Structures are given as structure tokens and as C-alpha cells.
Amino acid sequence: MKKSALSLSILAALALGTASAQTTVKIATLSPLSGGQSDLGTQIRNGAQLAVNEYKAQFQKLGMNLQLVAYDDQADPATGTAQARKIAADRQILAVVGTLNSGVAIPSSQALASSHVAMVSPANTANQVTDRGLSNMNRIVARDDAQGPAGANFITGNLKAKKVYILNDKTAYGEGLAKEVEKALRAKNIQVVANEGTEEKSDFSGIVSKIKLQRPDAIYFGGIYNQVGVFIKQLRDAGIDTPVVGGDGLDSSELATIAGTGANNIYFTTVAAPIDALPAAKVFAANFKKTFNDEAQGFGAFGYDAAKVVLQGILNAARANGNKVPTREQVEAAIRKGTFTGLLSGRVSFNSVGDRTAATLYVMNVQGGKYRLATRIPVKPARQ
Amino acid sequence: MDLATLLPFIVNVIVGGLVLGFVYAIIALGYTMVYGVLQLINFAHSEVFVTGAVVGFEVFRVLAPSPMNGYLKLLIALVAAMAVSGLLNVLIERLAYRPLRNAPKLVPLITAIGVSLILQDLLRIIEGFQGRFDLTYTLPAGFSGKFCAAQSSCAAAGDFLRTVGIDLQLKDVILIVVALLSLGVLNYLVNRTRLGKAIRAVAQDRVTAGLMGIDSNRMISATFLIGGALGGISGVLFGMKFGTVNAYSGFDPGIIAFTAAVLGGIGSIPGAVLGGLVLGVIQNLIGVTNVFGSLLNIANLESINASYQRIGAFIVLVLILIFKPTGLLGKSNVEKV
């Protein structure tokens, strides 16, 4: 009896000892892990996981046990907000990588603002995400008002189009992007035949007939690859070879798979450098494939970059705090003020509202199912 | 814009709507059959349909390298999809609906939605294991080409279609033929065979049919088998027509097909077909209203475009239900005391 009590107390002491030596520090991802967009959301989570794996040792040295917790927002604003509240309640979580959808980011970042949990978005492009000036919301991707005009410039400058047909997917993302493109095209006196929204995911016969009738020189589609790919397939099946231009929502290897033999004459703007253009991205892609048995896509790389920003921010804050676990407020400030390096998409620093101060937009071209870099465009956010 | 360019446009919009309508129609049959017998909306039908599409994808994928005749591949895909979807539907009925047969009507409805969600993520996991999400059909060569290309024996028909300006692809024609064939077989099965008679008897009055020596549970299983098989066929046709499906593709066509079934008069087989066709054409016409608006210079019409095609279809549904609550071809139930 006595012996066992003794061993118990030794065990307890040991357990306490390890607990005090190892403080758990968590970062969270918030992205759709179930439902129709889970493919993209899982990419973000997996990308962030790779970054966490890379930084584990550095945190270990400071006596911190780094962990990633993944939250599922189902691409739904209400679910995302509820998850954000759970994140806020877990005091060990210092910052969040997320979300995929602008519509989810807006209420979720609001819910996290009062508890100062910093958020770094790998994907949100809607202007409103940072225009509200929250101290915790940052993003590493270009805004709609940068991406839209870039797409429009490409349509007029490189494609020399005089008549453009615009489509959008009726989400905050697609509609916002399409509106920016329309504005930029109208400013250049280009004829915009239509700016139509469609939630349709499989049948585009009516729209294809209209395009056949109106013969635009280029088509812009503000939407996500799985919808746009089906549209392009049906467009090409109907014998229309007009170039289709889109935003970073098309940045997925699935686009060419879905469009099949129609995967020609497609262009899209994206902030992710093409993986074969960067040596670092090649290593990342190989790592990704090895760890998750899945091909890395644009959002996987964004997730990785966003997580690196978060982790470097926490490390900076920890150093300033005498190598102790920093508070959420310190992390929030460190992320907004810091400069982050070693990322796939280049150096990152944020302006006063959390937009990336300088980003490069790449225009990718899909031809015969192959992705190639068409051109690159430097962009700056609206304010510094 | 003159009539010569506009006419082919209108014809194409209507033809496109009809082809789409046939897909809706045959999915709607699955809803209507089950409703006719059990007065239950089988909300899991949209996933039964997607399962058929997934089976079709797998068959086409596996058979892609073989030099087998394209139509034979299609037949194998259809039969396999019918078998899997049919059996799945029977299984769903056995596990999720039969134990609740005497529960209040709301209960099986909720189970149906639950089954639908479970199947969605199950399909996602199964295909996800193989690293796939959007399943892209690899169709036999020629299926994506124009109907009646110049070198084929029906060149004259092809020429005629081209002069009228109709843009039909071979797969559209296949789709219509398969849909009409399955409709014919279903009609024969329900109206001319003993099985059909028994099913109709159970639909009319389960208890009395039981007293007459009909095993109503078996007939209900048979109905789910037939409904599921139709779902399987429509899944393959859907995949062929639109080229790609994923685990969540069923929701939209499912809701529209359900609407089509209600529009035609739920429980009525010809009603489901008519409802599907009407809905397909209406959707396509609403989608292009802005073209007519700009031609006729009616500003109000110009803003009605593809954004409104769903809402438009549902408004038509509401109007019909207001003026003819039983749907286009539905018969009202006469309660005898």
C-alpha cells in the first residue's frame, strides 16, 4: 500500500514536471473540411500542418509544444462563427489560419476580434475582409480590387478583346471579383455584354447559347474551378474557343481535369507562384505528396505560407517576451508589424489594415491541359 | 439581329431545355414512384442518383483502355449503375424507413435527410481514398461529337439539323433514347405486369392489399428497387451529359427533380416526365430572357438572366400549385367513407 502510494506520488511529480517544462501552444486552421468545398479546405489544413511540422523543433527549444487544431467551417458563415467562438475559448490557441471563403472570414474575424486572436487568411479576396480595419484580420492574397483590374488589364492588353461576357457564381467572392472586372473594363470603354450570376453547377446550355449568339472576344468567370471547369467543357463541346479568364478560384489542377479536352485558352490570375517556377515550392510539393498522398495545389501553398506567417509571428512575440509564451495581443501585434520570409509566395508584410503591402499576381495559362506562366503583374493594396 | 440568327438560338434553347428536362424527368420518376406507394419523399434519392453516376464513372474509367464498342460500355455502365443504385435504395428502405413505417410522417422524412447526408460523405470518403473528388467521365470516342457527323450514314439528318441550327451532340440523342426506353419499360412494368398490379394495389391501400394476399413489404422493396434503378440510369446520363460529378452533385438536380415531380403531380408517372420537361424548358427560357429584352428594347426584361432561372422555375411551381394544387397531371384523392 505504502509502496504504491509512493510510486503514485513519484508518477504525479513526473507528470507535473513534464507539464511545467512543456507548455502547449496551439494554432488553429478554420476551413471547410466537409461539404462541397472540403477539397480546398483540406488543402489549407494540410499546408498549415506542413508548416507546423517544420517549426515544431524551434518551438521545442523554447519549451513549447506546438500543435495544430483544425476546425471545420463547412464553408458556412454561421458554422464558421460558432467555431471561431470555440477557438476564442481555447486559451492555448494563439492565432488562426483561415478561412477559405470571404463570406465566412467576415463574421468569424469579428467574433475573434474582442479576444485578439490574430487571423491570417490564405484565400479571402473580398475587399470588405480588411476594409473594416480589424486589428486581428490579415491576408496574404491580393484583394478583389487588385485582382479584378489585373484580370481586366490582361483581357484588354494581352487578349485585345473589345467585347467581353462576364459571369459570376453569386457568392461574395465571385460576384465581388466580377464587379471589379466589369468596373475596370467599362473604365476602358470595353463593351461588357453581360454580367450574369449563376448557381448552376452542371447545365450551362442556356448561357452557352447566348454566348454563341453574342460572340464575345473573351469571357470572364468569377467563380471556383469546379463550376468554371464544367462551364468551359460545355462551351468547348459547343465549338466555342473564346478565351476564358478567371481569378484565383481557378487555381486547381482539377480545373484541367474537369474541362478535359476543352482545357484550352484558359487564363487565371493568382498570387501563388506556379510550383515549377520556384525551387522551394518543388520541395514543398514533394513533401505534401509524401505526407498526405495528395497533390499540392495553390491553396495548399497558401495555407503553408499563412501558417508560416503565424508561426514566425508567434516566435517573434515570444522572443520579445523573454522566450516565454506570448499573449494573444502580443502575437496579434507581432503579425501585423512583422516581416516574414522564407515563404513560397515571397516576402510578406502587412499594411495598417492587414493587406499585404506588395504582392505579385501571376497570370497562368492552361493550354492542352498544361499550366504555364503567361505573365506576372506587381500589385499594391489601395492604401499603405 | 435578324430572324435568321435568332431562330436557331430559340430552337437551341428549347432543345437544350428538353434534353435537360429528360434528365430531371427520370430522376423525378424515382421520387414519384416511392411517393406513390409510401407517401414518403425519399430525400436520399439524390444520393442514390449520384451513386449511379459514380458507378458509371468507375465503369467508364475501368473500360476506357479496352477497344470494346462504345455502346457496349454504356450498356455495362447502365446495368451496373441500375444494380448498385437499386440495391442501395432497397437497403435504405429496409434499414431507415421500414422500422419507422408506423411512426408519424415527419419522422421518416427526417431520417431521409439524414440518410442523404450520410451517403454524401460516404461517397466522398470512398472516392477520396483514391485521391479523387471531381469525377470526370472518360466517354468512348465519338460520344462527345456532333450528332450525325458528315461521314455517317445519317448525314442527311445531320445536314438538316445544321440548317435548322440545332446543336445536338451524340450524347444528347443517346440520353433521350435511353430516357424514353426506360420510361417505356417502366410504363409496361407498372401497368401491364402482375408485379405492377401488386404495386398499384399496395399504393392504393396497403392494409387491404395485405388482406388479399399481397406481401406489401416485398412490393415496397420492389418499388424501391425500380426507383433506385431509375436513379442509377439518370446518374449515368447526368454524368455523360455534364461530364463531371462529385459526392455533392446530387443536391441541385435532386431538388429540381423533386419540384418536377410535384409540378407534374406527385405519384403520377407521366406527370413526373411532363414536369421534368416543362421545368427544363422554362429554366432555359428564363435564363435567356435578357436577350429578348434587349432585342425588343424592354428594359425590365433585360435584367432577367441566368441568375433567375431557378427562382423562375420555382415561381412557376408555386403558381401551378395555387391554381391546380394536384399538379399538372395529378389526380385528387377521393376519400370514400
Interface residues (C-beta under 8 A of the other chain):
Chain A: S34 G35 G36 S38 D39 L167 K170 A194 E196 G197 T198 E199 E200 K201 S202 D203 S205 G206 I207 S209 K210 K212 L213 Q214 N226 G229 V230 K233 Q234 D237 A238 G239 E254 T257 I258 G260 T261 N293 D294 E295
Chain B: M1 T5 L6 F9 N12 V13 G16 G17 V19 L20 D121 R124 G131 F133 D134 T136 S144 D167 Q169 F238 K241 F242 G243 T244 N246 Y248 S249 D252 P253 Q283 N284 G287 V288 N290 V291 N305 A306 S307 Q309 R310
